[in-house]
């Protein structure tokens, strides 16, 4: 599957020097400055310097994510035997909860690259700024309007093409970072999962690997999440930086072969089944 970087699905965001920010090109000026200001206050420049260090090396997908784990000094704990059990060939979808944002996305890409070498990951379009990574990204456009709908239809088509070419697709079905209660207390919970993963799995007759990320973002993040979506987005870089040098526990579930799923009728029922399968990993 050849992806043209001139495709409008990508070229609205791509930059020669990728900038790590959740500020969008189409945001009003004041909104962009607010998001950038908060991100800078909480360490975006340090995160950017680390990213620039990664980009100073010749790009190779697997090594890029290995180096990302190294430069952020995170300790990713998982069962290597479970990773090695992931099928080396065949259509595959990896689904996971989404408690952190940047960091769980990075780790999921790292695991997929270790297991299969290549992948495609559904990701917020605003983060699709890197020309080297773009061929491996499936941007989800959250902006309103017909253009976003058109872009998301194109994204779905690319996901199906990837499956047809034996390239695994990585999905956080909630589409949003997990959120705790209004006062930032209690367990962070994924937003209701969309049925896109279920449709992709059914259409491609794909095997599924459920993955659970243990932990959650800070209380401050969950409080601002109930105040403003812009503040929530601005805090995601802060949350990523706060996790540098820390430990992440990840549980990789057994592969669910498609023939064990095909009798589950309807996308909603399959989505609910996969959601439960992921959450059960957190209780093991």
N, C-alpha and C positions, 0 to 999 in steps of 0.2 A: 504494500500500500504506500504509494508516494504522496506526500503531503506538500502542497505548494505553500510557501510562506507568504505568497502574495494573496492567498485566500483571505477574504474579509473576516473569516472566522478567527484569524490570527493577527493580521497586519494592523488592526486598530490598536493593539497593545504592545507589539514587539518593539524592542529598543536595542540600539547598538550596545549600550551599557545598561543591562537590566537593573532596574531600580526595585528594591524590595519595599513595597508599600501597598496598602489597601486603598489608597486614594485613586480614584478612577479618572481617566482623561476627560470624561463628560461631566464630572461633578462640578457644581458651581464653585467659583473661585474660593469663596469663604469656606465651603465645606472641605475642599482640598487642603486649604491651609490649616483647618482645624485638625484633620486627620494626620497630616504630616507633622504638625506641631506636637501632638500627643505622642506620635510614634518616635519623634526625635527626642522628646523629653524622657522617654522610657527606653532609649537605647537602640533606636533603629540604625544609627550610624555604625555602631559596633557590629551589628548583624550584617550590615552592608559590607563592611570591611572583610568580614569572614567570607561572604559570598564572592567578593572580588578576588580573594585569595584562591578560592575554588576555581574561578573562571580564568585564572592566570595559567592554568595547566591545560594541555591539549585535552579536548573533551572525549570521554569514553563513558558510556552510560553507567556501567557497573562500578567503575572506579570513582565516578563523580559522587555517587551516593556513599560509597565506602569512605571517601574523603570527607563528605559532609558529616558523617557520624564521628569521624576523628576530630575535625576542627571544632565541632561543638562540644567535644569531650563528654558525650553522653554514653551511658552504659546500658546497652540494649540487651535485656535478658529474655531469652526464648529457648525452646527446646530444639536444638539443631536436628534431632531425629525427625521431628514433625515437619521441619522445613524440607528435609531430604525426601519425605514421603509425598510431597506435592508432585503430581504427574508432570513428567518432562515434556510431554506432547499432548495435543488435543485441546479443544476449546475449554477455556477456564475463566471463571469469574471469581475474584477475591472480594469478599464483603467484610466490612468492619464497622464498629462503632467509631465515633469521632469526638473524643473528649478534649483534644488539645488544639487542633488546627494545623499549624505549620509542621509541628514536630511529628505527629502521628502520620501525616502525609509523607514526610521524608522517610520515616521508618518503613512504612508500607512499601514505598518505592524501592528501598534498599532490599527488603525481603524478596520482593518480586524479581528484582534484578539478579539476586543470588540464586533464586530457584529456576528462573526461566531465561534470564539474559535480557529479554526485552519485555515491554509492557505498554499499555495505554492506561492513563488514569484520568477519571473525571475530576475536574478542578475548576474552581472559580475563575472565570475568564480574566479577571483583573490581575491574576497572578501569571498569566501567559505572556511574559515579557522577554523570555530568553529564547533566542533563535536555535540554540543547540538542543534545548529541552522540548521545544514546541512540537517536533514530530512525535513525541511520546505523550503528549497531553491531549485531552478531550475537553475543551473549554465549555463550561456551562455559563450561559449569559443570563444573569439575574436582572438585567435592566428591563424596563417595561417596553412594550411596543412590538410591532410586527417584525422588526429586524431581529430582535432577540429570539422570537419564536422561530424565525428562519434559521438562525445560527444554531439553535438547539436541535432542530430537525437534522441539520447537517452533521452535528456532533453525534447524534444517534446513528446516522448512516456510517460514519467513520468507526464507531464502536462495532457495528456489525461486520464491517470489512476487516477489522482487526481480528475478530473471532474466526472469520473464514480463513485467515492467514495464520492461524495457530498462535496468535499473540494474545496473552491474557489481558483482561480488562479489570482494573481495580476501581472499586466503588465504595464510597461512604454514602449509603442509601438515604441517610437523613438529609444530606446536602448542607447541613449547618452544624456548627460546633455545639456539642452537648451543653445544656444549661441547667443550673440548679434553681432553687426557688428565689422569690423576689428579694430576699435578704441574704442571698448567697449561701444559704445553709442547706444541708441535705445533699443527697446524691444528684450529680448532674445526669440529665437524661437526654438522649437523642430526640430531636424533633421527629414527628411521625415519618417513617420511611416511605419514600416514593416507590412506585412499582416498576421503575425503569429496569432495575437489575433483574427482576423476575421476568420481564418481557424478553430481555436480552438472553437470559439463561434458557428460556423456553424456545425461543427462535433458533438458537445455536445448539440446543441440546448439550449445554455446557455443564461440566463438573463445577463444583463450588467449594472454595476453601473459606470457612468462617474464621475470623480473627477478632480477638478481643484485646483492647488496650486498657490496662488498669490505670486508675487515677483520674484526675480532673484538673481543670484550671483553678486559678486562685479565687478566693471569695470576691475580691474586687471586680474581677472580670464578670462574675455572675450578677453582681449588683448593677454594674453599668449596662449589662445586657438587657435589663428591664427598663432602663431609662432611655436609651437611644441606640438605634441600629448603627449609626455612625460611630458612636463611642465604642460600641462593641467591636466593630471592625478595627478601629484604631488601637484597641487594646491587644489585638492578636499578636502583633509583633512583640509587645511587652511580655506576653505570656511565653512566647518562644524563647526570648532571651533569658527569662527567669528559669527556664528548664535546662539551659546549658550547664554541663557538668553534673547532671543528675542522672538518676537511674530510671529506666522505663521497663516495666514488666509487660510482656506481650505473650498471650496464649494463642497458639496456632492450632486450630481444630483439625480433626480428621477430614480428609476430602470427602465431600458428599457427591457420589456419582449421580449423573443425571437420571439413570434408571431408578434410583431411589426417590427421585423427586417428581417424576413425570405423572404420577397418579394424584398429585396435589392439584386440584382443579382451580383455576383462576389465579390471576396475578396477585390479588390481595391475600389469598390464602397462602400462596408461596412466599410472599413478602413477610407475612406474620411468622411463618415457619422459620425462615432464615433469621429474622430478628430474634426469635427465641433461641435459636441455635447459637447465635453470637453471645447473647446475654448469659446463657448457661455456661459458657467458657469462663465468664467472670466469677462464677460461683464454684468452679472446680478447685 
